[in-house]
């Protein structure tokens, strides 16, 4: 298996973005394989602002598979984790690290155990697709460690078996999850419609109302909707196919008016059909350009100012340059904001401090990438266990947190 000592550890670290659906997937025709009842389209967000980082280590000294999420050990026995592990191990190939004197033959992967540590730089299970980023990163990083040579399309079908929306996080930009027709799920994969550079004017602002874990999981919400909502099948079979074609055209032509109309219409119908807050209470707003995003942020901060004694730079995180676009440099600037002109003389201007926990400003982003900087690894290269010290580093540009 390896020359010399058998106490070696081999690691890989990856970072994968989250994604936000603009034409949503809601409901499965196969629970085990996670096959959806309709196609969906999403935008991939900048991984510097919203992403999962995962380190996978392998060693002949590990006696079982183990996993830690945000520093806490969690069971790896669930069907979804095991399904992804099993599929990646089937595709694993020979690996050789000449510098460390390690050679792993592809058959060895069935006998070797792995340690996995994953970290989200945004709230977990709060309706911001943390499971999509996490499971996509899980699959991507395992594939890199095990020298899997399959393309992102094949990897997306494996990630889908862990979390449906995870398949869309295998690409950057605009991504379509094709529902497929084969009962095996082989054709239910993600494809990239356009890269992040195709329409790089778009700005996304997320109002994080709550970082708490959802009371109703997406899996439970979908199952209840399939069983109880007569609108769901109508939406999947009659409405969504035409809406998908229209959204693809809007993206291709960078037609924001159509893009916005379709996104809002699908969101409204989605909630009418599902009648749930399963996707979380956090609102995602998309502006056509930086100027519009600055005006939008002014209105948001007028209505939802930070609580007393908060710093503006900790209340608006991610791409903080949007604050400059909005002409806001301090809390004094926020306090001096006039009421939105569209509300003048129509209804009393109201402010709701503390309702929003914070805002994340971001943009379209790239797909998964390998992190070669060993200091970013979440596991110790000598023990294969999580690094003991987690230091929260607030970056003034992007607000991300990195454990070191």
C-alpha positions in Angstrom: 0.0 0.0 0.0 2.9 2.3 0.7 6.6 2.1 1.0 8.3 2.6 4.4 6.2 3.4 7.5 2.5 2.7 7.6 1.7 5.8 9.8 1.3 8.2 6.9 -1.6 10.6 6.4 -2.7 11.9 3.0 -5.1 14.9 2.8 -7.0 17.1 0.4 -8.9 20.3 1.0 -11.6 21.8 -1.2 -14.0 24.7 -1.1 -17.4 24.6 -2.7 -20.0 27.4 -3.1 -23.6 27.5 -2.2 -26.4 28.1 -4.7 -29.7 29.8 -4.7 -32.5 28.5 -6.9 -34.4 30.9 -9.2 -36.6 28.2 -10.6 -37.0 25.9 -7.6 -37.0 22.1 -7.1 -39.6 21.0 -4.6 -40.7 17.4 -4.4 -39.1 14.1 -5.2 -40.3 11.2 -7.4 -37.7 8.9 -5.7 -36.8 9.6 -2.1 -33.8 7.2 -2.0 -32.1 8.5 -5.1 -33.3 12.1 -4.7 -34.9 12.4 -8.1 -36.9 15.6 -8.5 -40.3 16.1 -10.0 -39.1 19.0 -12.1 -36.0 20.7 -13.5 -34.5 23.6 -11.6 -32.1 26.5 -12.2 -29.9 28.2 -9.7 -27.2 30.9 -9.4 -24.0 30.0 -7.8 -22.8 32.5 -5.2 -19.2 33.7 -4.6 -17.4 31.1 -2.5 -15.4 33.8 -0.8 -18.7 34.9 0.8 -20.8 31.7 1.1 -19.1 28.3 0.9 -18.2 25.1 2.6 -14.6 24.1 3.1 -13.8 20.4 3.6 -10.7 18.5 4.4 -10.5 14.7 3.8 -7.7 12.6 5.2 -6.8 9.0 4.7 -4.5 6.8 6.7 -3.9 3.1 7.4 -4.0 4.1 11.1 -7.6 5.2 11.0 -9.9 2.5 12.5 -13.2 3.9 11.2 -14.7 6.7 9.0 -15.3 9.8 11.1 -16.7 13.3 10.3 -16.7 16.7 12.1 -19.0 19.6 11.0 -18.1 23.1 12.3 -15.8 21.5 14.9 -18.4 19.0 16.3 -18.3 15.3 15.5 -21.4 14.0 13.8 -22.5 10.5 12.8 -21.3 9.4 9.3 -23.7 6.4 9.3 -26.6 8.1 7.5 -27.7 6.7 4.2 -26.8 9.9 2.3 -23.2 10.2 3.5 -22.7 6.5 3.0 -24.2 6.6 -0.5 -21.7 9.3 -1.6 -18.8 7.5 0.1 -19.7 4.2 -1.6 -20.0 5.8 -5.0 -16.8 7.7 -4.8 -14.9 4.7 -3.6 -16.1 2.7 -6.6 -14.6 5.3 -8.9 -11.3 5.7 -7.0 -8.1 5.2 -8.8 -4.4 4.7 -8.0 -2.8 7.5 -6.0 1.0 8.1 -5.6 2.7 10.8 -3.6 6.4 10.4 -4.4 7.4 13.1 -1.9 5.8 11.2 1.0 6.6 7.7 -0.4 2.9 6.8 -0.5 1.3 4.6 -3.1 -2.4 3.6 -2.9 -3.8 1.2 -5.4 -7.5 1.7 -6.3 -8.6 -1.6 -4.6 -7.0 -0.3 -1.4 -9.7 2.4 -1.0 -12.3 -0.1 -0.1 -10.2 -1.0 3.0 -8.9 2.4 4.0 -10.9 4.7 6.4 -11.2 8.5 6.1 -11.5 11.4 8.4 -13.6 14.4 7.2 -13.9 17.9 8.6 -16.3 20.4 7.1 -16.9 24.1 7.9 -19.5 26.5 6.6 -18.7 30.2 6.6 -22.5 31.0 6.8 -25.4 29.7 8.9 -26.0 25.9 8.7 -29.5 24.5 8.1 -31.0 28.0 8.1 -32.3 28.0 4.6 -29.2 29.2 2.7 -28.4 25.9 1.0 -25.7 24.9 3.5 -26.4 21.2 2.8 -25.9 21.9 -0.9 -22.5 23.4 -0.4 -21.5 20.9 2.3 -22.5 17.7 0.3 -21.0 19.0 -2.9 -17.8 19.8 -1.1 -17.9 16.4 0.5 -18.1 14.6 -2.9 -15.7 17.0 -4.7 -12.9 16.7 -2.0 -13.3 12.9 -1.7 -13.0 12.7 -5.5 -9.8 14.7 -5.5 -8.2 12.7 -2.7 -9.1 9.4 -4.4 -8.0 10.6 -7.9 -11.5 10.1 -9.4 -11.3 11.0 -13.0 -15.0 11.5 -13.7 -16.2 15.0 -14.9 -18.4 17.3 -12.9 -21.6 16.0 -14.5 -20.9 12.5 -13.0 -19.9 13.9 -9.7 -23.1 16.0 -9.6 -25.2 12.8 -9.9 -23.3 11.5 -6.8 -23.7 14.8 -4.9 -27.4 14.7 -5.7 -27.7 11.5 -3.7 -26.5 13.3 -0.6 -28.5 16.5 -1.0 -30.5 17.3 -4.1 -29.5 20.9 -4.6 -25.8 19.8 -4.0 -25.6 18.8 -7.6 -26.0 22.4 -8.7 -23.0 23.5 -6.5 -20.6 21.5 -8.7 -20.6 24.4 -11.2 -20.2 28.2 -11.1 -22.5 30.8 -12.7 -26.0 29.6 -13.8 -26.7 25.9 -13.4 -29.6 23.7 -14.4 -30.5 20.5 -12.6 -32.1 18.2 -15.3 -34.6 16.0 -13.6 -34.0 13.1 -16.0 -36.2 10.2 -17.0 -34.1 7.1 -16.2 -35.3 5.3 -13.1 -31.7 4.8 -12.0 -31.1 8.5 -11.9 -28.1 8.3 -14.3 -29.5 11.3 -16.3 -30.5 13.4 -13.4 -27.4 15.6 -13.4 -26.4 19.3 -13.3 -25.2 21.2 -16.3 -23.8 24.7 -16.5 -25.9 27.1 -18.5 -23.5 30.0 -18.3 -20.3 30.9 -16.4 -20.2 33.5 -13.7 -18.5 35.9 -16.1 -21.5 35.8 -18.6 -23.5 38.2 -16.4 -21.2 39.6 -13.8 -23.2 42.8 -13.2 -25.6 41.0 -10.9 -25.4 41.7 -7.2 -27.1 39.5 -4.6 -28.1 40.8 -1.2 -29.2 38.3 1.5 -31.1 39.5 4.5 -30.3 37.0 7.3 -33.3 37.2 9.6 -32.4 34.1 11.5 -29.3 31.9 11.8 -31.3 29.2 13.7 -31.7 25.7 12.2 -35.0 25.3 10.4 -37.8 23.7 12.4 -39.0 21.8 9.4 -36.3 20.1 7.2 -36.5 20.4 3.4 -36.9 16.6 3.2 -39.9 16.7 5.5 -41.4 19.7 3.8 -41.1 18.2 0.4 -42.6 14.9 1.4 -45.6 16.7 3.0 -46.1 18.8 -0.1 -46.1 15.8 -2.4 -48.6 14.0 -0.2 -51.0 17.0 0.5 -50.7 19.7 -2.3 -52.7 19.2 -5.5 -50.9 22.3 -6.8 -47.5 20.7 -6.7 -48.0 18.2 -9.6 -49.7 20.9 -11.7 -46.7 23.2 -11.1 -44.2 20.4 -11.9 -45.9 19.1 -15.0 -47.6 22.2 -16.5 -45.9 25.4 -15.2 -42.2 24.7 -14.7 -41.3 23.3 -18.2 -42.2 26.5 -19.9 -40.8 28.6 -17.2 -37.4 26.8 -17.5 -37.2 27.6 -21.2 -38.1 31.3 -20.5 -35.5 31.5 -17.8 -32.8 30.0 -20.0 -33.6 32.6 -22.6 -33.5 35.4 -20.1 -30.1 34.2 -18.8 -28.7 33.8 -22.4 -29.9 37.4 -23.3 -29.0 38.9 -19.9 -32.6 40.1 -19.8 -33.0 41.2 -16.2 -36.7 42.2 -16.5 -37.7 38.7 -17.5 -35.2 37.1 -15.1 -36.7 39.1 -12.2 -40.3 38.4 -13.3 -39.7 34.7 -13.5 -37.8 34.5 -10.3 -40.5 36.3 -8.3 -43.3 34.3 -10.0 -41.7 31.0 -9.2 -41.0 32.0 -5.6 -44.5 33.1 -5.0 -46.0 29.9 -6.6 -43.5 27.8 -4.7 -44.6 29.1 -1.4 -48.3 28.8 -2.4 -47.8 25.2 -3.3 -45.7 24.1 -0.4 -47.1 26.5 2.2 -44.0 26.3 4.3 -41.1 28.3 5.5 -38.8 25.2 4.9 -36.5 27.2 2.7 -35.8 29.4 5.7 -36.9 33.0 6.6 -33.8 34.6 4.9 -34.6 36.7 1.9 -32.4 36.7 -1.2 -32.6 39.9 -3.3 -31.0 40.2 -6.8 -30.1 43.6 -8.3 -29.2 44.1 -12.0 -26.1 46.1 -11.3 -24.0 47.8 -8.5 -25.8 51.1 -8.8 -29.2 49.5 -8.3 -27.7 47.4 -5.5 -26.5 50.5 -3.7 -30.0 52.1 -3.9 -31.6 48.8 -2.7 -29.2 48.6 0.3 -30.0 52.2 1.2 -33.7 51.3 1.4 -33.0 48.1 3.3 -30.9 49.8 5.9 -33.4 52.6 6.3 -36.2 50.1 7.1 -34.0 47.5 8.9 -31.2 49.4 10.6 -28.8 47.6 12.9 -29.5 47.5 16.6 -27.9 50.1 18.8 -24.2 50.0 19.3 -23.7 47.7 16.2 -20.9 48.5 13.7 -22.0 48.9 10.1 -19.1 46.8 8.9 -20.2 43.8 11.0 -23.9 44.3 9.9 -23.1 44.3 6.2 -20.6 41.6 5.3 -19.4 40.0 2.1 -18.7 42.4 -0.6 -18.6 45.6 1.5 -17.7 47.8 -1.5 -21.5 48.0 -2.0 -21.6 50.2 1.0 -19.4 52.7 -0.8 -21.8 52.4 -3.8 -24.6 53.3 -1.4 -22.7 56.3 0.0 -22.6 54.7 3.4 -19.4 54.7 5.5 -20.7 54.8 9.1 -23.7 54.5 11.3 -24.2 58.2 11.0 -24.8 57.8 7.3 -27.4 55.2 8.0 -29.1 57.4 10.5 -29.2 60.2 8.0 -30.9 58.2 5.3 -34.1 59.8 4.0 -37.3 57.7 3.7 -37.5 55.8 0.4 -39.1 58.2 -2.2 -41.6 55.6 -3.2 -43.0 55.5 0.3 -43.3 59.3 0.7 -46.9 60.4 1.2 -48.2 56.9 0.7 -47.7 55.3 4.1 -45.8 56.2 7.3 -42.1 55.4 7.2 -41.3 52.7 9.7 -38.0 51.3 11.0 -37.5 47.8 12.4 -34.1 47.7 14.1 -33.0 44.3 15.1 -35.4 42.4 12.8 -32.5 41.5 10.4 -29.5 39.9 12.0 -27.2 41.0 9.2 -26.9 41.4 5.4 -24.6 39.5 3.1 -23.6 41.2 -0.2 -22.3 38.9 -2.8 -22.2 38.1 -6.5 -22.1 35.2 -8.9 -19.2 32.9 -8.2 -17.2 30.0 -9.5 -17.5 26.3 -8.9 -15.5 24.1 -6.5 -11.8 24.4 -6.2 -8.9 22.7 -4.5 -7.1 24.6 -1.7 -3.4 24.0 -2.0 -2.5 26.2 1.0 -2.0 23.6 3.8 -2.7 26.2 6.4 -6.4 26.1 5.3 -6.7 22.4 6.0 -9.2 21.6 8.8 -7.4 18.5 9.9 -4.0 18.1 11.5 -1.5 16.6 9.0 0.1 14.7 11.9 -3.0 13.3 13.7 -5.7 13.4 11.1 -8.0 15.0 13.8 -9.5 18.5 13.7 -7.1 21.3 14.5 -7.7 22.2 18.2 -7.7 25.9 17.8 -10.4 27.6 15.8 -9.7 31.3 15.4 -12.5 33.4 13.9 -10.9 35.8 11.4 -13.2 38.5 10.2 -12.0 39.7 6.9 -12.9 43.4 6.3 -13.5 42.6 2.6 -15.7 39.5 2.7 -16.7 38.8 6.3 -15.7 35.1 6.0 -14.6 33.1 9.0 -11.6 30.7 8.7 -10.7 28.1 11.3 -6.9 27.8 11.6 
